[in-house]
Amino acid sequence: MADTIIDRAYEDNASLLHYLSERNELSLLRTVDDSFRKTLVLSAASLFEHRISDAIHSYCDRKSGSDSCVLALVRNKVLKQ
């Protein structure tokens, strides 16, 4: 699987945490770690939602023979919810 923006953010955060740990910046280290964990959860959920939406759209596109009415219905009533 290709690296996502979440993978890159995780690597950057790990580097920052390592840097702060080496310099014994414990208070800042804890603040950065707490903040990033929350950001990571929200980012992963958003990526998952996007991928599921794309999969649903692709499935409906394939099964409906690219019927624009069906795709509009799915987009407006299912994916925008």
Residue pairs with C-beta under 8 A, 6 or more apart in sequence:
4 47
5 43
6 40
6 43
6 44
6 47
9 36
9 39
9 40
9 43
10 40
13 32
13 36
13 40
16 32
17 29
17 32
17 33
20 28
20 29
20 32
21 29
53 79
56 74
56 78
56 79
57 71
57 74
57 75
57 79
60 70
60 71
60 74
61 71
64 70
64 71
